[in-house]
Amino acid sequence: MRKLFFILPLFLAFSLCAADKSNSDSNAKTNAPTAGSVAEEKNKAATIPDASAKPVFITNSISIGGERVTYIAETGMLPILNSTGTVRASVFYVAYTRTDVADKTNRPVTFCFNGGPGSSSVWLHLGALGPRRVKMNENGTLPPPPFGMTDNEYSILDKSDLVFIDPVATGFSRPDKDEKPEDFFGDANDLNSMSEFIRLWTTRHERWLSPKYLCGESYGVFRAAGLAKELNDRFGMYLNGLILVSGVLDFSTIINNAGNDVPYPLYLPAFTAAAQFHKKIATGFTK
């Protein structure tokens, strides 16, 4: 009798699961996508919007330095035009604008991009400056999966609005179907398209009177230097400053190959400054 009471619930549970699986299989067969619909969905998912698509806005908030900062996140595409007004490329961007600033003439805006060349702005965006960042361990190493995101208490959004730019052929930025990608590569072409984006974003968002900064990383350091002149020469746009992150003029200064001792003394000031900031340097000297 005890065995019966023990086996009966298992049998009922098995029967229900089997029935549920049968119904699921039946529904799956009824709703199974055809080969044509699968191809259509795949192509649809692979389609990247162009500059004709409207930007998307959401509102969020974050705590930075004990202050609650509410901001609008905007993502979209802006066109790069030729002299006849035809679209040459669609440039993808993500912008963060603080909401509690009535007068934007005194509110800085910082245009951010990484280097490569050939890199999107994801590294500065989700690794340094944006209001959200990738979760990391306390010592800066990557935790085991599942990976996640968290609020970025080190973001500079409390002090400056942020615009992250993906140069053409990186991220979601694409040349028009009648344009060649290589026409956007090289120093001059890159400066031309990037400066056009900054001019257009500044115009559409009415930020010509705002203090403006460029933040470039790696190759982006040299892009920022070139853009400062390009923006001035082409559009009369004056910048308030450049933020140069990890630019390398000579790779022998960072790669300690056999026989090359140059990096070691050059690392010392940066290591010392980091140790001082984290209070890892003992005060005074001992014999």
C-alpha positions as CSV (number, residue, x, y, z in Angstrom):
1,M,0.0,0.0,0.0
2,R,2.8,2.4,0.9
3,K,4.5,1.6,-2.4
4,L,1.2,2.5,-4.2
5,F,1.0,5.9,-2.5
6,F,4.6,6.5,-3.4
7,I,4.3,5.4,-7.1
8,L,0.9,7.0,-7.9
9,P,2.2,10.6,-7.6
10,L,5.2,9.8,-9.8
11,F,2.9,8.2,-12.4
12,L,0.6,11.2,-12.4
13,A,3.5,13.6,-12.7
14,F,5.0,11.5,-15.6
15,S,1.6,11.5,-17.3
16,L,1.2,15.2,-17.1
17,C,4.7,15.9,-18.4
18,A,4.1,13.5,-21.2
19,A,0.8,15.2,-22.1
20,D,2.4,18.6,-21.9
21,K,5.3,17.4,-24.1
22,S,2.8,16.0,-26.6
23,N,0.9,19.3,-26.7
24,S,4.1,21.2,-27.0
25,D,5.3,19.0,-29.9
26,S,1.9,19.4,-31.6
27,N,2.0,23.2,-31.2
28,A,5.6,23.3,-32.3
29,K,4.7,21.3,-35.5
30,T,1.7,23.6,-36.1
31,N,3.7,26.8,-35.5
32,A,7.0,25.5,-37.0
33,P,8.5,28.2,-39.2
34,T,9.0,27.4,-42.8
35,A,12.4,27.7,-44.5
36,G,11.3,30.9,-46.1
37,S,10.2,32.6,-42.9
38,V,13.5,31.5,-41.2
39,A,15.5,33.2,-44.0
40,E,13.3,36.3,-43.7
41,E,13.8,36.6,-40.0
42,K,17.6,36.1,-40.4
43,N,17.8,38.8,-43.0
44,K,15.6,41.1,-40.9
45,A,17.8,40.6,-37.8
46,A,20.9,41.3,-39.9
47,T,19.5,44.6,-41.3
48,I,21.2,47.6,-39.8
49,P,19.1,50.8,-39.8
50,D,20.3,53.7,-41.9
51,A,20.2,57.5,-41.2
52,S,16.6,57.7,-42.2
53,A,15.6,55.8,-39.0
54,K,14.5,58.0,-36.0
55,P,16.6,58.0,-32.9
56,V,15.4,56.2,-29.8
57,F,15.2,57.8,-26.3
58,I,15.0,56.4,-22.8
59,T,15.4,58.1,-19.4
60,N,17.4,56.7,-16.6
61,S,19.3,57.8,-13.5
62,I,22.6,57.0,-11.8
63,S,24.4,57.8,-8.6
64,I,27.8,59.5,-9.2
65,G,29.8,60.7,-6.2
66,G,26.8,60.6,-4.0
67,E,24.7,62.7,-6.4
68,R,21.7,61.3,-8.3
69,V,22.0,62.2,-12.0
70,T,19.0,61.8,-14.3
71,Y,19.8,61.5,-18.0
72,I,18.3,60.8,-21.4
73,A,20.0,58.1,-23.4
74,E,19.7,58.6,-27.2
75,T,20.8,56.1,-29.8
76,G,20.5,56.5,-33.6
77,M,22.1,57.2,-36.9
78,L,23.3,60.5,-38.5
79,P,24.1,60.9,-42.2
80,I,27.4,61.8,-43.8
81,L,26.6,63.8,-46.9
82,N,28.5,64.6,-50.0
83,S,28.6,68.0,-51.8
84,T,25.3,67.3,-53.6
85,G,23.4,66.4,-50.4
86,T,23.3,62.7,-51.1
87,V,23.9,60.3,-48.1
88,R,27.4,58.7,-48.2
89,A,27.2,56.9,-44.9
90,S,25.1,56.4,-41.8
91,V,27.0,56.9,-38.5
92,F,25.8,55.2,-35.3
93,Y,26.0,57.0,-32.0
94,V,24.9,56.7,-28.4
95,A,24.5,60.0,-26.5
96,Y,23.8,60.7,-22.8
97,T,22.4,64.1,-21.8
98,R,21.7,65.3,-18.3
99,T,18.1,66.3,-17.9
100,D,18.3,68.9,-15.1
101,V,20.3,71.5,-17.0
102,A,18.1,74.3,-18.3
103,D,20.9,76.3,-19.9
104,K,23.1,74.1,-22.1
105,T,25.5,76.9,-23.0
106,N,27.5,76.2,-19.9
107,R,27.1,72.4,-20.0
108,P,30.1,70.6,-21.6
109,V,29.6,67.9,-24.2
110,T,32.4,65.3,-24.8
111,F,32.6,63.4,-28.1
112,C,34.2,60.0,-27.5
113,F,35.8,57.4,-29.8
114,N,38.3,54.6,-29.6
115,G,41.1,53.7,-31.9
116,G,42.4,50.8,-33.8
117,P,41.8,52.2,-36.3
118,G,38.9,50.0,-37.0
119,S,37.3,50.0,-33.5
120,S,33.9,51.1,-32.4
121,S,33.5,53.2,-29.2
122,V,32.3,50.3,-27.1
123,W,35.5,50.3,-24.9
124,L,35.3,53.9,-23.7
125,H,31.5,53.5,-23.6
126,L,31.1,50.4,-21.5
127,G,34.6,50.3,-19.9
128,A,35.2,53.8,-18.8
129,L,33.0,56.8,-19.3
130,G,29.4,55.8,-19.9
131,P,26.7,55.6,-17.1
132,R,26.7,51.8,-17.4
133,R,29.7,49.6,-17.4
134,V,30.7,45.9,-17.6
135,K,30.9,44.2,-14.2
136,M,34.5,43.6,-13.1
137,N,36.2,42.1,-10.1
138,E,37.6,44.5,-7.5
139,N,41.1,43.9,-8.9
140,G,40.1,44.7,-12.5
141,T,39.9,41.1,-13.7
142,L,37.0,39.6,-15.6
143,P,34.6,37.5,-13.4
144,P,33.3,34.1,-14.6
145,P,30.1,34.0,-16.7
146,P,27.3,34.9,-16.7
147,F,28.6,38.4,-17.5
148,G,26.6,41.5,-16.6
149,M,26.3,45.3,-16.5
150,T,26.2,47.7,-13.5
151,D,25.9,51.4,-12.9
152,N,29.2,53.2,-13.5
153,E,30.0,55.3,-10.5
154,Y,33.1,56.5,-12.3
155,S,31.2,58.0,-15.2
156,I,31.9,61.7,-16.0
157,L,28.2,62.2,-16.9
158,D,27.8,64.4,-13.8
159,K,30.2,66.9,-15.4
160,S,29.7,66.5,-19.1
161,D,27.2,65.2,-21.6
162,L,28.6,62.3,-23.6
163,V,28.4,61.3,-27.3
164,F,30.0,57.9,-28.3
165,I,30.8,57.7,-32.0
166,D,31.3,54.6,-34.1
167,P,33.4,55.6,-37.2
168,V,32.2,54.4,-40.5
169,A,32.7,50.6,-41.0
170,T,32.8,50.0,-37.2
171,G,30.0,49.1,-34.9
172,F,26.7,49.7,-36.7
173,S,28.1,52.6,-38.9
174,R,28.0,51.7,-42.6
175,P,28.7,53.4,-45.9
176,D,25.8,53.8,-48.3
177,K,25.2,50.9,-50.7
178,D,26.6,52.9,-53.6
179,E,29.8,53.9,-51.6
180,K,33.0,52.1,-51.1
181,P,34.1,51.5,-47.5
182,E,37.7,52.3,-48.4
183,D,36.6,55.9,-49.2
184,F,36.3,56.4,-45.5
185,F,39.6,55.0,-44.5
186,G,42.9,56.8,-44.2
187,D,43.7,59.9,-42.2
188,A,42.0,62.5,-44.4
189,N,38.9,60.5,-45.1
190,D,38.5,59.5,-41.5
191,L,38.8,63.2,-40.3
192,N,36.3,64.3,-43.0
193,S,33.5,61.9,-41.9
194,M,34.1,62.3,-38.2
195,S,34.2,66.1,-38.3
196,E,31.0,66.0,-40.4
197,F,29.3,63.9,-37.8
198,I,30.3,66.2,-34.9
199,R,29.2,69.3,-36.8
200,L,25.8,67.7,-37.6
201,W,25.2,66.4,-34.1
202,T,26.1,69.7,-32.6
203,T,23.8,71.5,-35.0
204,R,20.8,69.2,-34.5
205,H,21.1,69.3,-30.7
206,E,21.8,73.1,-30.6
207,R,25.1,72.8,-28.8
208,W,27.3,75.2,-30.7
209,L,27.6,77.4,-27.6
210,S,28.4,74.5,-25.3
211,P,32.0,73.8,-24.2
212,K,33.2,70.9,-26.4
213,Y,35.8,68.3,-25.8
214,L,37.1,65.3,-27.7
215,C,38.1,62.1,-25.9
216,G,40.2,59.6,-28.0
217,E,41.9,56.4,-27.0
218,S,44.9,54.8,-28.7
219,Y,44.7,55.7,-32.4
220,G,41.8,58.0,-31.3
221,V,44.5,60.2,-29.7
222,F,45.8,61.1,-33.1
223,R,42.3,61.3,-34.5
224,A,41.4,63.8,-31.8
225,A,44.5,65.9,-32.6
226,G,43.6,65.9,-36.3
227,L,39.9,66.7,-35.6
228,A,40.8,69.7,-33.5
229,K,42.3,71.3,-36.6
230,E,39.7,69.8,-39.1
231,L,36.8,71.2,-37.1
232,N,38.4,74.6,-36.8
233,D,39.4,74.8,-40.5
234,R,36.2,73.4,-42.0
235,F,33.5,74.7,-39.7
236,G,35.0,77.3,-37.4
237,M,34.3,75.1,-34.4
238,Y,36.7,75.7,-31.5
239,L,37.2,73.1,-28.9
240,N,37.8,73.6,-25.2
241,G,40.1,70.7,-24.8
242,L,41.3,67.2,-25.7
243,I,41.3,64.1,-23.5
244,L,44.0,61.8,-24.8
245,V,43.9,58.2,-23.5
246,S,46.8,55.7,-24.1
247,G,48.3,57.2,-27.2
248,V,51.6,55.5,-28.3
249,L,54.2,57.4,-30.4
250,D,56.8,54.7,-30.1
251,F,55.9,51.0,-29.5
252,S,59.3,50.3,-28.1
253,T,58.3,52.3,-25.0
254,I,55.6,49.8,-24.0
255,I,56.9,46.4,-25.3
256,N,59.8,45.0,-23.3
257,N,61.3,42.7,-25.9
258,A,64.6,41.0,-25.2
259,G,67.3,43.7,-25.1
260,N,64.8,46.6,-24.7
261,D,64.8,48.1,-21.2
262,V,63.2,51.4,-22.2
263,P,59.7,50.5,-20.9
264,Y,60.8,49.8,-17.3
265,P,61.8,53.3,-16.3
266,L,58.8,54.8,-18.2
267,Y,56.4,52.5,-16.3
268,L,57.7,53.8,-13.0
269,P,55.9,57.2,-12.9
270,A,52.5,55.7,-13.8
271,F,52.9,52.9,-11.3
272,T,54.0,55.4,-8.6
273,A,51.0,57.7,-9.3
274,A,48.6,54.7,-9.1
275,A,50.1,53.5,-5.9
276,Q,49.9,57.0,-4.4
277,F,46.3,57.3,-5.4
278,H,45.4,54.0,-3.7
279,K,47.5,54.8,-0.6
280,K,49.9,51.9,-1.2
281,I,53.1,54.0,-0.7
282,A,54.4,54.0,2.9
283,T,55.1,57.4,4.4
284,G,58.8,58.1,5.2
285,F,61.7,55.8,4.5
286,T,63.3,53.0,6.5
287,K,67.0,52.1,6.6
